[in-house]
């Protein structure tokens, strides 16, 4: 594999990284429960798992 002959400077590395920025998380309001959640992620509400406004899984009862 090719390797650089000389070390890159810190300034050169920093220039390359200038375009990476932290972004705020986009929140959506669930149509079924009305809760805020991260977009395109399943979320738990009252022990049930929802995705795209639909119930995906219920919480299983605990065995005693």
N, CA, C and O atoms as CSV, one atom per row, in Angstrom:
chain,resi,resn,atom,element,x,y,z
A,1,UNK,N,N,0.834,-1.186,0.000
A,1,UNK,CA,C,0.000,0.000,0.000
A,1,UNK,C,C,0.875,1.244,0.000
A,1,UNK,O,O,1.974,1.238,0.554
A,2,UNK,N,N,0.387,2.303,-0.619
A,2,UNK,CA,C,1.188,3.527,-0.649
A,2,UNK,C,C,1.210,4.215,0.709
A,2,UNK,O,O,0.197,4.276,1.407
A,3,UNK,N,N,2.353,4.720,1.063
A,3,UNK,CA,C,2.536,5.466,2.300
A,3,UNK,C,C,3.151,6.811,1.966
A,3,UNK,O,O,3.922,6.928,1.014
A,4,UNK,N,N,2.806,7.849,2.764
A,4,UNK,CA,C,3.398,9.153,2.498
A,4,UNK,C,C,4.898,9.152,2.793
A,4,UNK,O,O,5.351,8.522,3.749
A,5,UNK,N,N,5.664,9.866,1.960
A,5,UNK,CA,C,7.105,9.949,2.200
A,5,UNK,C,C,7.415,10.853,3.388
A,5,UNK,O,O,8.365,10.610,4.133
A,6,UNK,N,N,6.607,11.894,3.558
A,6,UNK,CA,C,6.837,12.847,4.653
A,6,UNK,C,C,5.566,13.007,5.487
A,6,UNK,O,O,4.452,12.737,5.038
A,7,UNK,N,N,5.784,13.448,6.688
A,7,UNK,CA,C,4.678,13.658,7.624
A,7,UNK,C,C,3.850,14.863,7.195
A,7,UNK,O,O,4.399,15.887,6.788
A,8,UNK,N,N,2.522,14.739,7.288
A,8,UNK,CA,C,1.660,15.891,7.016
A,8,UNK,C,C,1.642,16.808,8.232
A,8,UNK,O,O,1.697,16.341,9.369
A,9,UNK,N,N,1.566,18.090,7.993
A,9,UNK,CA,C,1.555,19.039,9.097
A,9,UNK,C,C,0.202,19.017,9.802
A,9,UNK,O,O,-0.788,18.538,9.249
A,10,UNK,N,N,0.170,19.537,11.023
A,10,UNK,CA,C,-1.072,19.620,11.778
A,10,UNK,C,C,-2.043,20.565,11.084
A,10,UNK,O,O,-3.252,20.332,11.099
A,11,UNK,N,N,-1.533,21.617,10.484
A,11,UNK,CA,C,-2.378,22.576,9.785
A,11,UNK,C,C,-3.089,21.921,8.601
A,11,UNK,O,O,-4.259,22.197,8.337
A,12,UNK,N,N,-2.382,21.065,7.904
A,12,UNK,CA,C,-2.971,20.387,6.751
A,12,UNK,C,C,-4.120,19.472,7.188
A,12,UNK,O,O,-5.158,19.405,6.529
A,13,UNK,N,N,-3.918,18.771,8.308
A,13,UNK,CA,C,-4.977,17.900,8.834
A,13,UNK,C,C,-6.166,18.727,9.294
A,13,UNK,O,O,-7.312,18.346,9.057
A,14,UNK,N,N,-5.910,19.848,9.944
A,14,UNK,CA,C,-6.976,20.707,10.450
A,14,UNK,C,C,-7.789,21.297,9.299
A,14,UNK,O,O,-9.007,21.434,9.412
A,15,UNK,N,N,-7.131,21.647,8.196
A,15,UNK,CA,C,-7.849,22.170,7.025
A,15,UNK,C,C,-8.835,21.139,6.489
A,15,UNK,O,O,-9.941,21.479,6.066
A,16,UNK,N,N,-8.424,19.890,6.511
A,16,UNK,CA,C,-9.282,18.830,5.989
A,16,UNK,C,C,-10.514,18.634,6.876
A,16,UNK,O,O,-11.582,18.272,6.384
A,17,UNK,N,N,-10.367,18.869,8.171
A,17,UNK,CA,C,-11.454,18.627,9.110
A,17,UNK,C,C,-12.367,19.830,9.326
A,17,UNK,O,O,-13.306,19.734,10.117
A,18,UNK,N,N,-12.136,20.937,8.669
A,18,UNK,CA,C,-12.926,22.133,8.951
A,18,UNK,C,C,-14.381,21.993,8.559
A,18,UNK,O,O,-15.219,22.737,9.068
A,19,UNK,N,N,-14.711,21.079,7.685
A,19,UNK,CA,C,-16.078,20.977,7.196
A,19,UNK,C,C,-16.948,20.060,8.039
A,19,UNK,O,O,-18.160,19.991,7.831
A,20,UNK,N,N,-16.334,19.345,9.003
A,20,UNK,CA,C,-17.123,18.488,9.874
A,20,UNK,C,C,-17.695,19.336,10.992
A,20,UNK,O,O,-16.951,19.966,11.743
A,21,UNK,N,N,-19.015,19.353,11.106
A,21,UNK,CA,C,-19.661,20.163,12.126
A,21,UNK,C,C,-20.672,19.317,12.886
A,21,UNK,O,O,-21.284,18.412,12.318
A,22,UNK,N,N,-20.842,19.603,14.137
A,22,UNK,CA,C,-21.871,18.931,14.922
A,22,UNK,C,C,-23.222,19.496,14.519
A,22,UNK,O,O,-23.368,20.704,14.329
A,23,UNK,N,N,-24.207,18.619,14.388
A,23,UNK,CA,C,-25.547,19.047,13.995
A,23,UNK,C,C,-26.527,18.737,15.111
A,23,UNK,O,O,-26.344,17.789,15.875
A,24,UNK,N,N,-27.564,19.547,15.193
A,24,UNK,CA,C,-28.607,19.296,16.179
A,24,UNK,C,C,-29.419,18.090,15.744
A,24,UNK,O,O,-29.586,17.836,14.552
A,25,UNK,N,N,-29.917,17.360,16.711
A,25,UNK,CA,C,-30.756,16.213,16.417
A,25,UNK,C,C,-32.134,16.722,16.005
A,25,UNK,O,O,-32.696,17.598,16.662
A,26,UNK,N,N,-32.678,16.176,14.920
A,26,UNK,CA,C,-33.998,16.576,14.447
A,26,UNK,C,C,-35.049,15.760,15.189
A,26,UNK,O,O,-35.005,14.530,15.196
A,27,UNK,N,N,-35.986,16.454,15.808
A,27,UNK,CA,C,-37.039,15.784,16.569
A,27,UNK,C,C,-38.352,15.844,15.806
A,27,UNK,O,O,-38.621,16.802,15.081
A,28,UNK,N,N,-39.168,14.805,15.980
A,28,UNK,CA,C,-40.488,14.741,15.374
A,28,UNK,C,C,-41.508,14.445,16.453
A,28,UNK,O,O,-41.180,13.898,17.506
A,29,UNK,N,N,-42.766,14.820,16.174
A,29,UNK,CA,C,-43.842,14.524,17.093
A,29,UNK,C,C,-44.567,13.291,16.583
A,29,UNK,O,O,-45.010,13.252,15.435
A,30,UNK,N,N,-44.687,12.277,17.445
A,30,UNK,CA,C,-45.347,11.034,17.053
A,30,UNK,C,C,-46.836,11.274,16.916
A,30,UNK,O,O,-47.456,11.897,17.778
A,31,UNK,N,N,-47.416,10.774,15.817
A,31,UNK,CA,C,-48.850,10.987,15.571
A,31,UNK,C,C,-49.712,10.179,16.534
A,31,UNK,O,O,-50.814,10.607,16.878
A,32,UNK,N,N,-49.234,9.027,16.972
A,32,UNK,CA,C,-50.020,8.167,17.849
A,32,UNK,C,C,-49.970,8.633,19.300
A,32,UNK,O,O,-51.009,8.812,19.935
A,33,UNK,N,N,-48.771,8.825,19.818
A,33,UNK,CA,C,-48.618,9.155,21.243
A,33,UNK,C,C,-48.460,10.644,21.501
A,33,UNK,O,O,-48.728,11.107,22.610
A,34,UNK,N,N,-48.032,11.398,20.504
A,34,UNK,CA,C,-47.835,12.840,20.685
A,34,UNK,C,C,-46.520,13.201,21.343
A,34,UNK,O,O,-46.304,14.363,21.689
A,35,UNK,N,N,-45.630,12.224,21.525
A,35,UNK,CA,C,-44.342,12.482,22.160
A,35,UNK,C,C,-43.298,12.886,21.133
A,35,UNK,O,O,-43.394,12.531,19.958
A,36,UNK,N,N,-42.289,13.642,21.594
A,36,UNK,CA,C,-41.170,13.993,20.728
A,36,UNK,C,C,-40.157,12.854,20.726
A,36,UNK,O,O,-39.901,12.238,21.761
A,37,UNK,N,N,-39.586,12.581,19.561
A,37,UNK,CA,C,-38.599,11.530,19.441
A,37,UNK,C,C,-37.649,11.861,18.297
A,37,UNK,O,O,-37.938,12.725,17.470
A,38,UNK,N,N,-36.509,11.164,18.255
A,38,UNK,CA,C,-35.520,11.355,17.201
A,38,UNK,C,C,-36.085,10.754,15.911
A,38,UNK,O,O,-36.641,9.655,15.920
A,39,UNK,N,N,-35.938,11.479,14.814
A,39,UNK,CA,C,-36.486,11.014,13.537
A,39,UNK,C,C,-35.807,9.735,13.062
A,39,UNK,O,O,-34.617,9.525,13.299
A,40,UNK,N,N,-36.565,8.897,12.399
A,40,UNK,CA,C,-36.090,7.653,11.786
A,40,UNK,C,C,-35.484,6.691,12.799
A,40,UNK,O,O,-34.579,5.922,12.472
A,41,UNK,N,N,-35.984,6.735,14.023
A,41,UNK,CA,C,-35.546,5.812,15.062
A,41,UNK,C,C,-36.792,5.323,15.807
A,41,UNK,O,O,-37.737,6.081,16.025
A,42,UNK,N,N,-36.774,4.066,16.186
A,42,UNK,CA,C,-37.855,3.541,17.010
A,42,UNK,C,C,-37.729,4.147,18.405
A,42,UNK,O,O,-36.623,4.434,18.863
A,43,UNK,N,N,-38.871,4.343,19.084
A,43,UNK,CA,C,-38.821,4.935,20.422
A,43,UNK,C,C,-39.819,4.221,21.331
A,43,UNK,O,O,-40.824,3.681,20.867
A,44,UNK,N,N,-39.529,4.228,22.626
A,44,UNK,CA,C,-40.367,3.571,23.621
A,44,UNK,C,C,-41.305,4.586,24.229
A,44,UNK,O,O,-40.896,5.680,24.619
A,45,UNK,N,N,-42.570,4.211,24.304
A,45,UNK,CA,C,-43.575,5.052,24.938
A,45,UNK,C,C,-44.498,4.150,25.746
A,45,UNK,O,O,-45.154,3.266,25.196
A,46,UNK,N,N,-44.545,4.379,27.055
A,46,UNK,CA,C,-45.383,3.600,27.968
A,46,UNK,C,C,-45.125,2.098,27.844
A,46,UNK,O,O,-46.064,1.303,27.873
A,47,UNK,N,N,-43.864,1.711,27.706
A,47,UNK,CA,C,-43.489,0.309,27.650
A,47,UNK,C,C,-43.729,-0.354,26.302
A,47,UNK,O,O,-43.589,-1.571,26.184
A,48,UNK,N,N,-44.087,0.418,25.285
A,48,UNK,CA,C,-44.315,-0.132,23.954
A,48,UNK,C,C,-43.368,0.522,22.971
A,48,UNK,O,O,-43.026,1.695,23.121
A,49,UNK,N,N,-42.941,-0.226,21.966
A,49,UNK,CA,C,-41.991,0.265,20.977
A,49,UNK,C,C,-42.747,0.717,19.731
A,49,UNK,O,O,-43.491,-0.060,19.133
A,50,UNK,N,N,-42.552,1.987,19.340
A,50,UNK,CA,C,-43.218,2.552,18.181
A,50,UNK,C,C,-42.207,2.920,17.114
A,50,UNK,O,O,-41.088,3.328,17.423
A,51,UNK,N,N,-42.607,2.773,15.843
A,51,UNK,CA,C,-41.807,3.229,14.710
A,51,UNK,C,C,-42.759,3.661,13.615
A,51,UNK,O,O,-43.659,2.913,13.233
A,52,UNK,N,N,-42.557,4.876,13.107
A,52,UNK,CA,C,-43.408,5.471,12.080
A,52,UNK,C,C,-44.871,5.495,12.510
A,52,UNK,O,O,-45.767,5.281,11.693
A,53,UNK,N,N,-45.114,5.757,13.806
A,53,UNK,CA,C,-46.469,5.878,14.318
A,53,UNK,C,C,-47.183,4.559,14.530
A,53,UNK,O,O,-48.356,4.552,14.902
A,54,UNK,N,N,-46.510,3.446,14.303
A,54,UNK,CA,C,-47.145,2.140,14.457
A,54,UNK,C,C,-46.484,1.369,15.592
A,54,UNK,O,O,-45.289,1.508,15.853
A,55,UNK,N,N,-47.293,0.557,16.255
A,55,UNK,CA,C,-46.788,-0.275,17.340
A,55,UNK,C,C,-45.960,-1.408,16.764
A,55,UNK,O,O,-46.452,-2.185,15.946
A,56,UNK,N,N,-44.703,-1.508,17.185
A,56,UNK,CA,C,-43.803,-2.532,16.667
A,56,UNK,C,C,-43.721,-3.700,17.656
A,56,UNK,O,O,-43.796,-4.857,17.244
A,57,UNK,N,N,-43.569,-3.418,18.937
A,57,UNK,CA,C,-43.440,-4.483,19.940
A,57,UNK,C,C,-43.982,-3.984,21.267
A,57,UNK,O,O,-43.859,-2.810,21.615
A,58,UNK,N,N,-44.586,-4.913,21.999
A,58,UNK,CA,C,-45.069,-4.614,23.333
A,58,UNK,C,C,-44.093,-5.163,24.358
A,58,UNK,O,O,-43.319,-6.077,24.072
A,59,UNK,N,N,-44.140,-4.602,25.537
A,59,UNK,CA,C,-43.270,-5.065,26.602
A,59,UNK,C,C,-43.782,-6.409,27.106
A,59,UNK,O,O,-44.955,-6.547,27.453
A,60,UNK,N,N,-42.894,-7.396,27.143
A,60,UNK,CA,C,-43.272,-8.714,27.620
A,60,UNK,C,C,-43.445,-8.695,29.133
A,60,UNK,O,O,-42.675,-8.033,29.828
A,61,UNK,N,N,-44.437,-9.405,29.656
A,61,UNK,CA,C,-44.616,-9.436,31.123
A,61,UNK,C,C,-43.462,-10.178,31.783
A,61,UNK,O,O,-42.935,-11.144,31.234
A,62,UNK,N,N,-43.080,-9.718,32.960
A,62,UNK,CA,C,-41.988,-10.335,33.698
A,62,UNK,C,C,-42.432,-11.651,34.323
A,62,UNK,O,O,-43.538,-11.753,34.854
A,63,UNK,N,N,-41.571,-12.648,34.258
A,63,UNK,CA,C,-41.865,-13.942,34.861
A,63,UNK,C,C,-41.473,-13.900,36.335
A,63,UNK,O,O,-40.399,-13.414,36.687
A,64,UNK,N,N,-42.356,-14.416,37.193
A,64,UNK,CA,C,-42.081,-14.394,38.624
A,64,UNK,C,C,-41.449,-15.677,39.093
A,64,UNK,O,O,-41.153,-15.822,40.279
